[in-house]
Amino acid sequence: MMTVAVNNYSITWEKLPDDYQLDEEPADNLNQPLLAAALSEAL
């Protein structure tokens, strides 16, 4: 017999102000090259 527990989470966040300036450039993922190298080594 298997028991499964399900939790209902409510995730909320405040809306940014209308005059908030977001960068046009995406954020760099600094971990991606290291992760790709490690996965390549494993193969």
Jmol script that loads the backbone (N, CA, C; Angstrom):
load data "model"
ATOM      1  N   MET A   1       0.845  -1.176   0.000  1.00  0.00           N
ATOM      2  CA  MET A   1       0.000   0.000   0.000  1.00  0.00           C
ATOM      3  C   MET A   1       0.889   1.238   0.000  1.00  0.00           C
ATOM      4  N   MET A   2       0.495   2.258  -0.763  1.00  0.00           N
ATOM      5  CA  MET A   2       1.271   3.488  -0.858  1.00  0.00           C
ATOM      6  C   MET A   2       0.433   4.654  -0.341  1.00  0.00           C
ATOM      7  N   THR A   3       1.053   5.501   0.456  1.00  0.00           N
ATOM      8  CA  THR A   3       0.387   6.693   0.968  1.00  0.00           C
ATOM      9  C   THR A   3       0.980   7.915   0.295  1.00  0.00           C
ATOM     10  N   VAL A   4       0.119   8.769  -0.196  1.00  0.00           N
ATOM     11  CA  VAL A   4       0.568   9.982  -0.864  1.00  0.00           C
ATOM     12  C   VAL A   4      -0.004  11.178  -0.127  1.00  0.00           C
ATOM     13  N   ALA A   5       0.859  12.115   0.226  1.00  0.00           N
ATOM     14  CA  ALA A   5       0.412  13.340   0.883  1.00  0.00           C
ATOM     15  C   ALA A   5       0.516  14.487  -0.114  1.00  0.00           C
ATOM     16  N   VAL A   6      -0.542  15.246  -0.212  1.00  0.00           N
ATOM     17  CA  VAL A   6      -0.559  16.378  -1.139  1.00  0.00           C
ATOM     18  C   VAL A   6      -0.767  17.649  -0.323  1.00  0.00           C
ATOM     19  N   ASN A   7       0.143  18.589  -0.510  1.00  0.00           N
ATOM     20  CA  ASN A   7       0.019  19.882   0.168  1.00  0.00           C
ATOM     21  C   ASN A   7      -0.390  20.931  -0.855  1.00  0.00           C
ATOM     22  N   ASN A   8      -1.319  21.766  -0.484  1.00  0.00           N
ATOM     23  CA  ASN A   8      -1.715  22.876  -1.348  1.00  0.00           C
ATOM     24  C   ASN A   8      -0.978  24.126  -0.893  1.00  0.00           C
ATOM     25  N   TYR A   9      -0.156  24.662  -1.779  1.00  0.00           N
ATOM     26  CA  TYR A   9       0.604  25.852  -1.468  1.00  0.00           C
ATOM     27  C   TYR A   9       0.000  27.040  -2.196  1.00  0.00           C
ATOM     28  N   SER A  10       0.042  28.165  -1.560  1.00  0.00           N
ATOM     29  CA  SER A  10      -0.426  29.396  -2.174  1.00  0.00           C
ATOM     30  C   SER A  10       0.771  30.336  -2.276  1.00  0.00           C
ATOM     31  N   ILE A  11       1.211  30.593  -3.490  1.00  0.00           N
ATOM     32  CA  ILE A  11       2.363  31.461  -3.712  1.00  0.00           C
ATOM     33  C   ILE A  11       1.845  32.802  -4.211  1.00  0.00           C
ATOM     34  N   THR A  12       2.215  33.849  -3.526  1.00  0.00           N
ATOM     35  CA  THR A  12       1.784  35.191  -3.919  1.00  0.00           C
ATOM     36  C   THR A  12       2.985  36.129  -3.892  1.00  0.00           C
ATOM     37  N   TRP A  13       2.897  37.189  -4.637  1.00  0.00           N
ATOM     38  CA  TRP A  13       3.928  38.217  -4.612  1.00  0.00           C
ATOM     39  C   TRP A  13       3.274  39.546  -4.917  1.00  0.00           C
ATOM     40  N   GLU A  14       3.945  40.584  -4.489  1.00  0.00           N
ATOM     41  CA  GLU A  14       3.409  41.918  -4.702  1.00  0.00           C
ATOM     42  C   GLU A  14       3.717  42.370  -6.122  1.00  0.00           C
ATOM     43  N   LYS A  15       2.781  43.090  -6.711  1.00  0.00           N
ATOM     44  CA  LYS A  15       2.969  43.626  -8.047  1.00  0.00           C
ATOM     45  C   LYS A  15       4.031  44.725  -8.000  1.00  0.00           C
ATOM     46  N   LEU A  16       4.890  44.733  -9.031  1.00  0.00           N
ATOM     47  CA  LEU A  16       5.897  45.790  -9.114  1.00  0.00           C
ATOM     48  C   LEU A  16       5.209  47.110  -9.441  1.00  0.00           C
ATOM     49  N   PRO A  17       5.794  48.214  -8.992  1.00  0.00           N
ATOM     50  CA  PRO A  17       5.215  49.511  -9.343  1.00  0.00           C
ATOM     51  C   PRO A  17       5.217  49.704 -10.862  1.00  0.00           C
ATOM     52  N   ASP A  18       4.273  50.475 -11.360  1.00  0.00           N
ATOM     53  CA  ASP A  18       4.170  50.709 -12.800  1.00  0.00           C
ATOM     54  C   ASP A  18       5.409  51.373 -13.375  1.00  0.00           C
ATOM     55  N   ASP A  19       6.123  52.155 -12.568  1.00  0.00           N
ATOM     56  CA  ASP A  19       7.311  52.856 -13.069  1.00  0.00           C
ATOM     57  C   ASP A  19       8.611  52.080 -12.820  1.00  0.00           C
ATOM     58  N   TYR A  20       8.521  50.807 -12.405  1.00  0.00           N
ATOM     59  CA  TYR A  20       9.709  49.988 -12.151  1.00  0.00           C
ATOM     60  C   TYR A  20      10.378  49.639 -13.479  1.00  0.00           C
ATOM     61  N   GLN A  21      11.672  49.897 -13.567  1.00  0.00           N
ATOM     62  CA  GLN A  21      12.427  49.657 -14.799  1.00  0.00           C
ATOM     63  C   GLN A  21      13.081  48.274 -14.755  1.00  0.00           C
ATOM     64  N   LEU A  22      12.709  47.422 -15.699  1.00  0.00           N
ATOM     65  CA  LEU A  22      13.328  46.111 -15.818  1.00  0.00           C
ATOM     66  C   LEU A  22      14.424  46.170 -16.874  1.00  0.00           C
ATOM     67  N   ASP A  23      15.513  45.417 -16.667  1.00  0.00           N
ATOM     68  CA  ASP A  23      16.576  45.349 -17.656  1.00  0.00           C
ATOM     69  C   ASP A  23      16.061  44.655 -18.910  1.00  0.00           C
ATOM     70  N   GLU A  24      16.497  45.123 -20.062  1.00  0.00           N
ATOM     71  CA  GLU A  24      16.116  44.498 -21.327  1.00  0.00           C
ATOM     72  C   GLU A  24      16.907  43.219 -21.576  1.00  0.00           C
ATOM     73  N   GLU A  25      18.122  43.150 -21.031  1.00  0.00           N
ATOM     74  CA  GLU A  25      18.985  41.995 -21.224  1.00  0.00           C
ATOM     75  C   GLU A  25      18.625  40.899 -20.224  1.00  0.00           C
ATOM     76  N   PRO A  26      18.574  39.650 -20.666  1.00  0.00           N
ATOM     77  CA  PRO A  26      18.304  38.572 -19.711  1.00  0.00           C
ATOM     78  C   PRO A  26      19.472  38.399 -18.743  1.00  0.00           C
ATOM     79  N   ALA A  27      19.180  37.905 -17.580  1.00  0.00           N
ATOM     80  CA  ALA A  27      20.228  37.651 -16.590  1.00  0.00           C
ATOM     81  C   ALA A  27      21.061  36.458 -17.034  1.00  0.00           C
ATOM     82  N   ASP A  28      22.357  36.536 -16.841  1.00  0.00           N
ATOM     83  CA  ASP A  28      23.242  35.425 -17.189  1.00  0.00           C
ATOM     84  C   ASP A  28      23.145  34.337 -16.136  1.00  0.00           C
ATOM     85  N   ASN A  29      23.153  33.101 -16.592  1.00  0.00           N
ATOM     86  CA  ASN A  29      23.185  31.960 -15.679  1.00  0.00           C
ATOM     87  C   ASN A  29      24.639  31.538 -15.566  1.00  0.00           C
ATOM     88  N   LEU A  30      25.272  31.922 -14.466  1.00  0.00           N
ATOM     89  CA  LEU A  30      26.701  31.658 -14.287  1.00  0.00           C
ATOM     90  C   LEU A  30      26.985  30.185 -14.034  1.00  0.00           C
ATOM     91  N   ASN A  31      25.986  29.428 -13.606  1.00  0.00           N
ATOM     92  CA  ASN A  31      26.191  28.017 -13.289  1.00  0.00           C
ATOM     93  C   ASN A  31      26.065  27.125 -14.514  1.00  0.00           C
ATOM     94  N   GLN A  32      25.468  27.611 -15.582  1.00  0.00           N
ATOM     95  CA  GLN A  32      25.204  26.756 -16.738  1.00  0.00           C
ATOM     96  C   GLN A  32      26.484  26.181 -17.356  1.00  0.00           C
ATOM     97  N   PRO A  33      27.530  26.970 -17.619  1.00  0.00           N
ATOM     98  CA  PRO A  33      28.738  26.374 -18.206  1.00  0.00           C
ATOM     99  C   PRO A  33      29.372  25.304 -17.318  1.00  0.00           C
ATOM    100  N   LEU A  34      29.375  25.518 -16.010  1.00  0.00           N
ATOM    101  CA  LEU A  34      29.947  24.520 -15.099  1.00  0.00           C
ATOM    102  C   LEU A  34      29.114  23.250 -15.087  1.00  0.00           C
ATOM    103  N   LEU A  35      27.802  23.406 -15.102  1.00  0.00           N
ATOM    104  CA  LEU A  35      26.919  22.244 -15.104  1.00  0.00           C
ATOM    105  C   LEU A  35      27.056  21.472 -16.406  1.00  0.00           C
ATOM    106  N   ALA A  36      27.123  22.180 -17.530  1.00  0.00           N
ATOM    107  CA  ALA A  36      27.277  21.523 -18.823  1.00  0.00           C
ATOM    108  C   ALA A  36      28.599  20.760 -18.888  1.00  0.00           C
ATOM    109  N   ALA A  37      29.654  21.347 -18.369  1.00  0.00           N
ATOM    110  CA  ALA A  37      30.961  20.687 -18.371  1.00  0.00           C
ATOM    111  C   ALA A  37      30.932  19.438 -17.501  1.00  0.00           C
ATOM    112  N   ALA A  38      30.304  19.528 -16.353  1.00  0.00           N
ATOM    113  CA  ALA A  38      30.244  18.383 -15.455  1.00  0.00           C
ATOM    114  C   ALA A  38      29.421  17.259 -16.058  1.00  0.00           C
ATOM    115  N   LEU A  39      28.331  17.586 -16.715  1.00  0.00           N
ATOM    116  CA  LEU A  39      27.510  16.559 -17.349  1.00  0.00           C
ATOM    117  C   LEU A  39      28.236  15.928 -18.540  1.00  0.00           C
ATOM    118  N   SER A  40      28.983  16.729 -19.280  1.00  0.00           N
ATOM    119  CA  SER A  40      29.750  16.193 -20.408  1.00  0.00           C
ATOM    120  C   SER A  40      30.826  15.237 -19.919  1.00  0.00           C
ATOM    121  N   GLU A  41      31.474  15.575 -18.804  1.00  0.00           N
ATOM    122  CA  GLU A  41      32.505  14.713 -18.230  1.00  0.00           C
ATOM    123  C   GLU A  41      31.914  13.376 -17.812  1.00  0.00           C
ATOM    124  N   ALA A  42      30.701  13.420 -17.263  1.00  0.00           N
ATOM    125  CA  ALA A  42      30.064  12.199 -16.792  1.00  0.00           C
ATOM    126  C   ALA A  42      29.760  11.243 -17.939  1.00  0.00           C
ATOM    127  N   LEU A  43      29.530  11.793 -19.123  1.00  0.00           N
ATOM    128  CA  LEU A  43      29.222  10.941 -20.273  1.00  0.00           C
ATOM    129  C   LEU A  43      30.509  10.345 -20.811  1.00  0.00           C
TER     130      LEU A  43
END
end "model"
wireframe off; spacefill off
backbone 0.3
color backbone group
